[in-house]
Amino acid sequence: MRGFLLHARPFQEHGLLLDWLTDTHGWVRMRQPGGRRVGSRGQKRPPAFVCLELQSAGRGGWPVLKSAEPVEGFRFLHGRRLAAAFYLHELILRALRPDEPMSGLFLDYWKSLAMLEEPDMPVSVVIRRFERQLLEHLGSGIDWEYTAGRVPVDPEATYRVGMQGGIVPDGRADAIYGRILLAIAGDQPLRSAPDRRVARDLMQALLLPHVGNRPFVSRRLWPAAPSGAETSRDSP
């Protein structure tokens, strides 16, 4: 099977516990004995952000990683793009159950990594896109372009959004403009920081039942951005 390394932590004296997003079994945990040894005495820790062909052995409990061979070139993410990738990892680990096949999410994550490599791609677009797709894979997707009454969303109208009721017209002051919903639907950037924050807060509210309310560790990695760009307050 193929997989992406999501998280690694110490295990026993020299080993690692490795969490993977795989194409056939979703989130999988493996053991890597000797993964923290230096030099030829142990197997090297697998790299992150690259698709690997995995071989494992053992049944029951955590299987042992035997090999992890890259099937593509390495990625080197930095700054906000690195923080965004770690945020995607946290989302996956908190939303998925072990050994639950989710091949579509595997491909969506792979595409997100490719998008993060594109220098002109806004990071907020990559994050909102993946959050929207994750909701769909979890069975909580929304038709972002139509209201619950099957009326096209108006960019200048305001709405409230819920997983149960979908998109419903709403004239209250805290309602969400249709332009924000359509941007999420079409993977389009939002021009203003207030609109980006509304989109962020909306997606976090929709994901809350799946990921819980514990703070995301990856947010500590989010660096400040220059004036006029997406700011640290827009993260993630």
SULMO-V884889 format. One record per residue. N is the residue number from 0. RES is the residue in three letters. OMEGA is omega in degrees with one decimal (NA if undefined). Layout:
N,RES,OMEGA + N,RES,OMEGA
This chain:
0,MET,177.5 + 1,ARG,-178.2 + 2,GLY,173.2 + 3,PHE,178.2 + 4,LEU,179.9 + 5,LEU,-174.6 + 6,HIS,176.4 + 7,ALA,177.2 + 8,ARG,-177.7 + 9,PRO,179.1 + 10,PHE,-177.1 + 11,GLN,-168.7 + 12,GLU,-175.8 + 13,HIS,-172.4 + 14,GLY,177.3 + 15,LEU,164.0 + 16,LEU,-174.3 + 17,LEU,174.8 + 18,ASP,-175.5 + 19,TRP,161.4 + 20,LEU,-175.4 + 21,THR,-178.0 + 22,ASP,-175.0 + 23,THR,-175.0 + 24,HIS,179.6 + 25,GLY,180.0 + 26,TRP,-178.9 + 27,VAL,175.7 + 28,ARG,179.4 + 29,MET,172.3 + 30,ARG,173.5 + 31,GLN,177.7 + 32,PRO,178.2 + 33,GLY,-176.4 + 34,GLY,178.9 + 35,ARG,175.6 + 36,ARG,180.0 + 37,VAL,175.8 + 38,GLY,-171.7 + 39,SER,-177.0 + 40,ARG,-177.8 + 41,GLY,177.7 + 42,GLN,-176.7 + 43,LYS,174.9 + 44,ARG,-179.5 + 45,PRO,178.6 + 46,PRO,174.8 + 47,ALA,173.6 + 48,PHE,176.7 + 49,VAL,178.7 + 50,CYS,-176.3 + 51,LEU,171.4 + 52,GLU,-171.8 + 53,LEU,171.1 + 54,GLN,-178.9 + 55,SER,179.6 + 56,ALA,177.3 + 57,GLY,177.9 + 58,ARG,-178.2 + 59,GLY,-176.1 + 60,GLY,-179.5 + 61,TRP,176.8 + 62,PRO,-179.9 + 63,VAL,175.3 + 64,LEU,179.8 + 65,LYS,178.9 + 66,SER,178.5 + 67,ALA,-174.2 + 68,GLU,180.0 + 69,PRO,174.3 + 70,VAL,177.8 + 71,GLU,179.4 + 72,GLY,-180.0 + 73,PHE,175.4 + 74,ARG,178.5 + 75,PHE,-178.4 + 76,LEU,-176.5 + 77,HIS,171.3 + 78,GLY,-176.6 + 79,ARG,179.9 + 80,ARG,174.5 + 81,LEU,178.0 + 82,ALA,178.5 + 83,ALA,179.1 + 84,ALA,177.3 + 85,PHE,176.3 + 86,TYR,176.6 + 87,LEU,178.2 + 88,HIS,179.7 + 89,GLU,177.3 + 90,LEU,-177.3 + 91,ILE,-176.0 + 92,LEU,-179.0 + 93,ARG,-175.6 + 94,ALA,-174.2 + 95,LEU,170.1 + 96,ARG,-177.4 + 97,PRO,173.1 + 98,ASP,175.7 + 99,GLU,-176.0 + 100,PRO,-179.5 + 101,MET,-174.5 + 102,SER,179.9 + 103,GLY,178.5 + 104,LEU,176.7 + 105,PHE,-179.6 + 106,LEU,178.7 + 107,ASP,177.0 + 108,TYR,179.0 + 109,TRP,177.7 + 110,LYS,179.6 + 111,SER,177.0 + 112,LEU,178.6 + 113,ALA,179.0 + 114,MET,179.1 + 115,LEU,176.5 + 116,GLU,-177.0 + 117,GLU,-173.0 + 118,PRO,-178.0 + 119,ASP,-178.4 + 120,MET,177.4 + 121,PRO,-178.2 + 122,VAL,-179.1 + 123,SER,178.3 + 124,VAL,179.7 + 125,VAL,-177.5 + 126,ILE,-178.9 + 127,ARG,178.8 + 128,ARG,-177.9 + 129,PHE,177.4 + 130,GLU,179.1 + 131,ARG,-180.0 + 132,GLN,178.1 + 133,LEU,176.8 + 134,LEU,179.1 + 135,GLU,-179.7 + 136,HIS,179.4 + 137,LEU,179.9 + 138,GLY,-178.9 + 139,SER,-178.7 + 140,GLY,-179.3 + 141,ILE,170.4 + 142,ASP,-172.0 + 143,TRP,-175.0 + 144,GLU,-178.3 + 145,TYR,174.9 + 146,THR,177.2 + 147,ALA,177.6 + 148,GLY,177.3 + 149,ARG,174.0 + 150,VAL,-179.8 + 151,PRO,178.6 + 152,VAL,179.1 + 153,ASP,-178.1 + 154,PRO,-175.6 + 155,GLU,176.3 + 156,ALA,-179.4 + 157,THR,-171.4 + 158,TYR,164.4 + 159,ARG,-172.6 + 160,VAL,175.9 + 161,GLY,-179.2 + 162,MET,-179.0 + 163,GLN,-174.6 + 164,GLY,-178.3 + 165,GLY,-177.7 + 166,ILE,-175.6 + 167,VAL,176.2 + 168,PRO,-176.6 + 169,ASP,-177.7 + 170,GLY,-178.7 + 171,ARG,-174.3 + 172,ALA,-177.7 + 173,ASP,177.8 + 174,ALA,-172.5 + 175,ILE,179.3 + 176,TYR,179.9 + 177,GLY,179.9 + 178,ARG,179.1 + 179,ILE,179.4 + 180,LEU,-179.7 + 181,LEU,176.6 + 182,ALA,176.9 + 183,ILE,-179.2 + 184,ALA,-173.8 + 185,GLY,-178.7 + 186,ASP,-178.6 + 187,GLN,179.1 + 188,PRO,173.3 + 189,LEU,-170.9 + 190,ARG,-172.7 + 191,SER,176.7 + 192,ALA,177.1 + 193,PRO,178.1 + 194,ASP,179.1 + 195,ARG,179.5 + 196,ARG,176.7 + 197,VAL,178.2 + 198,ALA,178.1 + 199,ARG,-176.8 + 200,ASP,177.9 + 201,LEU,-177.9 + 202,MET,177.9 + 203,GLN,178.1 + 204,ALA,-179.7 + 205,LEU,-179.0 + 206,LEU,-173.5 + 207,LEU,180.0 + 208,PRO,-176.8 + 209,HIS,-172.9 + 210,VAL,-179.2 + 211,GLY,-174.0 + 212,ASN,174.7 + 213,ARG,177.6 + 214,PRO,177.5 + 215,PHE,-179.5 + 216,VAL,-176.5 + 217,SER,179.5 + 218,ARG,177.2 + 219,ARG,-179.1 + 220,LEU,-172.3 + 221,TRP,-177.1 + 222,PRO,175.0 + 223,ALA,179.2 + 224,ALA,178.0 + 225,PRO,178.8 + 226,SER,179.2 + 227,GLY,177.8 + 228,ALA,173.4 + 229,GLU,-173.2 + 230,THR,177.9 + 231,SER,179.4 + 232,ARG,176.9 + 233,ASP,-171.1 + 234,SER,-43.8 + 235,PRO,NA
